[in-house]
Structure formats: structure tokens, C-alpha cells
Amino acid sequence: MAALTDLSFMYRWFKNCNLVRNLSDKYVFITGCDSGFGNQLAKQLVDRGMRVLAACLTEEGAQKLRQDTSYRLQTILLDVTKSESVQEAAQWVRDQVGEQGLWALVNNAGVGLPSGPNEWLTKKDFVKVINVNLVGLIDVTLHMLPMVKKARGRVVNMSSSGGRIAVIGGGYCVSKFGVEAFSDSIRRELYYFGVKVSIIEPGNYRTSILGQQNMKLHLQKLWDRLPQETRDSYGEEYFQIYSDNLSNMMMLAEPRIRDVVNSMEHAVVSRSPRIRYNPGLDAKLLYLPLAKLPTPVTDFILSRYLPRPADSV
């Protein structure tokens, strides 16, 4: 057993140290760099000497990122939900990388809200999340793929543990399941082009996507707009317990995002990137095991975390 452990450690060490050469000559394009994972990844890759093309949603975010880095980082404003914006970004990237191509595309842009019990949401709520997390990701990828193929590079897609097991209603988990499927399909299609595809599946981390205060206010707005009949069927107690549970989950979220960003960085710079990364103890010890259990068992466990509605049987 000890020998197997040693071999496993040596294998991991080799993969972590087996880095791509000439990183200073390679370009990486990252979406969602205003804050959080994308922002920190951009800084770390600049520190490695890579040429970083960072897409931000706001000029304020782009300006702050430029101030915090060096000439090796350039920014562009990008709204992944608008095809015209994606096309302009793709042309800008093409002008930057030239015949060299794009070494890495990191699809990091994402939103978490609106989320909540599905019956409390509208089609518009679902579309708002899915357009960013899935449709926008697909649009960016399709525009960048010719450049990634030219460099025989890689695509790194931000998913979530919520892409393996649906732990909350709304478009978030739906979109992340879609990211998993899209990533798996393009990984197989691009294999013979020498392009690698990695998926990042973090556990519960404290980012701007799902803030504690944002969540409480958000749920209150959802509750207030519901028809009286729907509110009566759930009951005020259900709303209070559900809101408290989600707020507590946000409060317990891991504030240190280094493990996630390091996983993203490894997927960009390693000669042997993993197919899936699962940063976070909750991802490894809770969400992945739950996803692999028989569905009735998983349903039984997760349903115990939901409050009982007023009209329950």
C-alpha cells in the first residue's frame, strides 16, 4: 500500500512539474476577468510570463486589472450574451495572436442568480443564467476554436460541482450540466487536432456570483412576486428556513480561491492537463460521492436538507 501511495505521489508530482515550454511566447484568452477566479488567474499567468488577453464586462474592471499587472496583459470589453461583442473580441484576439494561434481559451465568465426553488422562477430567470454560463460559453468557444487548433492548444471551461449534481433550482445547475456535456463532446472531436479540453468543477467558494447578502435579497424578491396561492402552498416557514439554509451555505463557503485558480493555471500550463479538476474538500468529499450514488439514495439525502412545505403530503 505504501508503495502504491509513493507511486501515486510521484505521478502527481511529475504531472505538476511537466510544464509547457516557452510560456512567454504563448497567448491565453480569459473571460470574466473583472473579479474572482478569472481576475486572479490573469495575474498569475502574467507572473508566469504569458501573454494574457483578458476580457472584462466593465471598463472599471478592465482598468483596475491593467493597473495591477504589466504590459503582458491586454484587456477588451466583452458581453458573452451578445454575439456582436463575441465577434469583435474574436477579431481582436485574431489580430493579437496572428499566425501563432491561441494557446489557451479559458471560459470563466458566469453568473449564479436568479436561483431558488424552480417554481418560484420564470423562463426569463432561467434564460438569464443559461445565456451567460452555457450559450455564451459555446459562442465564445466556436469563435476561438480555429485559433486554438492552429496552436494545438487547449480549452478550459469553468463548470461546477453543480454540473455533476443539481443542488439548487434555477438555471445555474442546468447550465453547468450543459457545460459538462459540451466540454465532453468537443474534447472528443478535437482529440485528433491535438487540442485538449479541461473542466473545472469547484465546490462552494465565496465569490461575487453568490453573495450571502445578495442571496437573501434575491430570495425575498422572488417570494414577494409569487402569486398568493403559491406562497400559501409553501408557507412562510418554508421561505424562512430555505433562505436561512442558503445564507448559511454562503457563509460557510471557502473564501480562499487559490485552489480553484491553481487548478485553472495547471490546465493552461501543464503538458498533461487533467480532464476534470475538483478543487475544494466539499467537491471531493460531498458532491462527487453524492453524484455517484444511486439516484434514489441521493434524492433521499438531499431532500432532508429541504424544509417541508405547508401543503406537504
C-alpha positions in Angstrom: 0.0 0.0 0.0 2.8 2.4 0.9 4.5 1.7 -2.5 1.3 2.5 -4.3 0.9 5.7 -2.4 4.5 6.7 -3.3 3.9 5.9 -6.9 0.7 8.0 -6.9 2.6 10.9 -5.3 5.4 10.7 -7.9 2.9 10.5 -10.7 1.1 13.7 -9.4 4.5 15.4 -8.9 5.6 14.6 -12.4 2.3 15.9 -13.9 2.5 19.1 -11.9 6.2 19.7 -12.9 5.7 18.7 -16.5 5.1 22.2 -17.8 4.8 23.6 -21.3 7.9 25.2 -22.7 8.2 28.8 -23.9 5.3 30.0 -22.0 6.4 33.6 -22.6 5.6 33.2 -26.3 2.1 31.9 -25.7 -1.3 33.7 -25.7 -4.2 32.9 -23.4 -7.7 34.5 -23.6 -9.7 34.6 -20.4 -13.4 35.7 -20.0 -14.8 37.1 -16.8 -11.7 38.9 -15.5 -13.4 41.7 -13.6 -13.1 39.8 -10.3 -12.8 36.4 -8.8 -11.2 33.4 -10.4 -10.6 35.0 -13.8 -9.1 38.1 -12.3 -6.6 36.1 -10.2 -5.8 33.7 -13.0 -4.9 36.6 -15.3 -2.5 37.9 -12.7 -0.9 34.5 -12.1 -0.4 33.8 -15.8 1.2 37.3 -16.2 3.6 36.4 -13.4 4.5 33.3 -15.3 5.4 35.5 -18.3 2.5 34.5 -20.5 0.7 37.0 -22.9 -2.7 37.4 -21.3 -5.8 38.7 -23.2 -8.3 39.4 -20.5 -12.0 40.0 -21.3 -13.9 42.1 -18.7 -17.6 43.1 -18.6 -16.9 46.6 -17.3 -14.3 49.3 -18.1 -13.8 49.7 -14.4 -12.8 46.1 -14.0 -10.5 46.2 -17.1 -8.7 49.4 -15.9 -8.1 48.0 -12.4 -6.7 44.8 -13.8 -4.3 46.7 -16.1 -3.1 48.7 -13.2 -2.4 45.6 -11.2 -0.4 43.8 -13.9 2.1 44.6 -16.6 2.4 45.2 -20.3 2.0 41.5 -20.9 -1.8 41.8 -20.2 -4.2 43.5 -22.5 -7.9 43.9 -22.0 -11.1 44.0 -24.0 -14.7 44.6 -23.0 -16.9 41.5 -23.7 -20.5 40.6 -23.0 -20.7 36.9 -23.8 -24.5 37.1 -24.2 -24.1 39.4 -27.3 -22.9 37.8 -30.5 -21.6 41.1 -31.9 -19.5 41.6 -28.8 -18.2 38.0 -29.1 -17.3 38.5 -32.8 -15.5 41.7 -32.1 -13.5 40.0 -29.3 -12.6 37.1 -31.6 -11.3 39.5 -34.3 -9.3 41.4 -31.7 -7.8 38.1 -30.4 -7.0 37.1 -34.0 -5.2 40.4 -34.6 -3.1 39.9 -31.4 -2.1 36.2 -31.9 -1.6 36.3 -35.7 -0.4 33.0 -37.3 0.8 31.7 -33.9 -2.7 31.0 -32.8 -4.2 30.9 -29.3 -2.6 28.6 -26.8 -5.5 28.6 -24.3 -9.1 29.7 -24.1 -10.4 29.9 -20.6 -14.2 30.3 -20.4 -14.6 31.7 -16.9 -17.5 34.2 -17.2 -20.5 33.1 -15.2 -23.5 34.2 -13.1 -25.4 32.4 -10.3 -28.6 34.3 -9.9 -31.5 34.1 -10.3 -31.6 30.8 -8.4 -34.0 29.2 -6.0 -36.9 26.7 -6.0 -37.8 26.2 -9.6 -41.5 27.0 -9.2 -40.5 30.5 -7.9 -38.7 31.3 -11.1 -39.7 32.3 -14.6 -38.5 31.4 -18.1 -36.7 34.7 -18.2 -34.8 33.8 -15.0 -33.6 30.6 -16.5 -32.6 32.3 -19.7 -30.6 35.0 -17.9 -28.3 32.4 -16.3 -28.1 29.9 -19.2 -27.3 32.7 -21.7 -24.1 33.6 -19.8 -23.0 30.2 -18.4 -23.7 28.0 -21.4 -24.8 29.7 -24.6 -22.2 32.5 -24.2 -19.5 29.9 -23.4 -20.4 28.0 -26.5 -20.5 31.1 -28.7 -17.0 32.2 -27.5 -15.6 28.7 -27.9 -16.9 28.4 -31.5 -15.3 31.7 -32.5 -12.0 30.9 -30.8 -11.6 27.3 -31.9 -9.8 27.9 -35.2 -7.1 29.9 -33.4 -6.8 27.2 -30.6 -6.5 24.5 -33.3 -3.7 26.5 -35.0 -1.7 26.5 -31.8 -2.7 22.9 -30.9 -3.6 24.4 -27.5 -6.4 23.8 -25.0 -9.8 24.9 -23.9 -10.5 25.3 -20.1 -14.2 25.5 -19.2 -15.5 26.6 -15.8 -18.2 24.3 -14.6 -19.0 23.5 -11.0 -19.8 20.6 -8.7 -23.3 21.8 -9.6 -22.6 20.4 -13.0 -22.4 16.9 -11.5 -25.3 17.1 -9.1 -28.2 19.5 -9.0 -28.2 21.0 -5.5 -30.2 24.2 -6.2 -33.0 25.1 -8.6 -32.8 27.6 -11.4 -30.6 27.9 -14.4 -27.2 27.5 -12.6 -27.0 23.7 -12.4 -28.9 23.4 -15.7 -26.2 25.5 -17.4 -23.3 23.7 -15.7 -24.7 20.3 -16.7 -24.7 21.7 -20.2 -21.1 22.9 -19.9 -20.1 19.4 -18.9 -21.8 17.9 -22.0 -20.4 20.5 -24.4 -16.9 20.1 -23.0 -17.0 16.3 -23.3 -18.2 16.5 -26.9 -15.6 19.0 -28.1 -12.8 17.1 -26.2 -13.5 14.0 -28.3 -14.0 15.9 -31.5 -10.7 17.9 -31.1 -8.6 15.0 -30.0 -7.0 14.4 -33.4 -6.3 18.1 -33.8 -4.1 17.9 -30.7 -6.4 20.2 -28.7 -7.0 19.3 -25.0 -10.2 20.3 -23.1 -10.3 20.6 -19.3 -13.3 21.2 -17.0 -13.0 22.9 -13.6 -15.6 21.7 -11.1 -15.1 23.7 -7.9 -17.1 23.2 -4.7 -18.7 26.0 -2.8 -16.4 29.1 -2.9 -17.2 32.6 -1.8 -17.2 34.8 -5.0 -19.4 37.6 -6.3 -21.5 35.1 -8.1 -23.4 34.1 -5.0 -23.0 36.5 -2.1 -24.7 36.0 1.2 -26.5 39.3 1.2 -27.3 39.1 -2.5 -28.9 35.7 -1.9 -31.2 36.9 0.9 -32.4 39.9 -1.0 -32.8 37.9 -4.2 -34.9 35.2 -2.5 -37.1 37.9 -0.8 -37.8 39.4 -4.2 -38.7 36.0 -5.6 -41.0 35.3 -2.7 -42.7 38.7 -2.9 -43.6 38.4 -6.6 -45.2 34.9 -6.2 -48.9 34.5 -6.5 -50.6 34.2 -3.1 -51.7 30.6 -4.0 -48.1 29.6 -4.5 -46.9 31.3 -1.3 -49.7 29.6 0.7 -48.7 26.2 -0.7 -45.1 26.6 0.5 -45.8 28.7 3.6 -43.8 31.4 5.3 -41.9 29.0 7.4 -40.6 27.2 4.3 -39.4 30.5 2.9 -37.6 31.5 6.1 -35.8 28.1 6.6 -34.9 27.9 2.9 -33.4 31.5 3.0 -31.5 30.8 6.2 -30.1 27.5 4.8 -28.8 29.1 1.7 -27.4 32.1 3.6 -25.6 29.7 5.9 -24.2 27.8 2.9 -22.8 31.1 1.6 -21.3 32.0 4.9 -19.6 28.6 5.1 -18.2 28.9 1.6 -14.4 28.7 1.2 -13.1 32.3 0.9 -9.7 31.3 -0.4 -10.0 30.8 -4.1 -6.3 29.8 -4.6 -7.1 26.1 -5.1 -9.5 26.9 -7.9 -7.2 29.3 -9.6 -4.2 27.0 -9.3 -6.3 24.2 -11.0 -7.1 26.6 -13.8 -3.5 27.6 -14.1 -2.4 23.9 -14.2 -4.9 23.3 -17.0 -3.2 26.1 -19.0 0.5 25.5 -18.4 0.8 21.7 -17.9 1.8 19.4 -20.8 -0.6 16.9 -19.2 -3.7 18.8 -18.1 -6.4 16.7 -16.4 -9.8 16.3 -17.9 -11.5 17.3 -14.7 -10.4 19.3 -11.7 -12.3 19.2 -8.4 -10.9 21.9 -6.1 -12.4 22.1 -2.7 -12.9 19.5 0.1 -16.7 19.7 -0.3 -16.3 18.9 -4.0 -14.2 15.8 -3.3 -15.9 14.5 -0.1 -19.5 15.6 -0.6 -20.7 16.5 -4.1 -18.8 13.9 -6.2 -19.7 11.0 -3.9 -23.3 12.1 -3.9 -23.3 12.3 -7.7 -22.1 8.7 -7.9 -24.6 7.2 -5.5 -27.8 5.6 -6.9 -30.3 8.3 -7.7 -32.9 7.3 -5.0 -30.2 7.4 -2.4 -29.0 10.9 -3.5 -32.7 12.1 -3.6 -33.3 10.8 0.0 -30.2 12.6 1.3 -30.7 15.9 -0.4 -34.4 16.1 0.3 -33.6 16.0 4.0 -31.9 19.4 3.6 -35.1 21.0 2.2 -37.8 22.3 4.5 -41.2 20.7 4.4 -43.8 22.9 2.6 -47.2 23.8 4.1 -49.1 21.6 1.6 -46.8 18.6 2.0 -48.2 15.1 1.9 
